[in-house]
């Protein structure tokens, strides 16, 4: 693919033939995770995890689109679909993760331990997440123009969106760590009881500290994935990562699947279940 001004530059949608087995495996994995998350979401009425669930469906759809690309790797539609769906799933994961911290603080009655006021904590991070989401979606949409200039401009916009995501996510990890460190210094928070998870696939208890560690794990996985994606787009269409499909599955598909597994095994909604809540905080947590 080239345009008149850059006829000497060859832009290829794929620099390999997309693997059907790899894409099929992860499409099934994300579909199973979506089913499991649907069950625990409905059971615990944790509607703030709906973005996470949508992200799992995005991942599944993205890898199904890669299967389509295997049979016609020059088709722009499946390429744009898989690019946008796989790119936009992690910001949706992040939205639910952001909303979890404020709810933990309220559940513990530990709002004063947060360095960011709980009433605006979720709004700040979700706003950043929306900006990141829109930039990445806009970049993917721009790439749908199909010309070399549209593709390269779209990649630059996506890099900007990923940079915003990295900045807000890194700050969120810092805010979470400070809250955790402060709360642990108070016996009344440490003594808050855990609840056994009502699922058959895990025996973890859902106390607030296991949930914090699960959030750290999820954040680390998403951060590594986002750094990988930034490097991928900075290298450009002819870069090493774009030429080696296995890297996508190691540093994106696998990491995001593990994120889904971690947050269904130690599901925040079990601790934050509205049916167990003993008060109405009056705090707007979106």
PyMOL commands that set and color helices and strands:
alter all, ss='L'
color gray80, all
select helices_A, chain A and resi 4-6+20-44+47-71+76-108+111-113+118-143+148-184+187-190+208-235+240-243+245-265+268-272+274-276
alter helices_A, ss='H'
color red, helices_A
deselect
rebuild
show_as cartoon
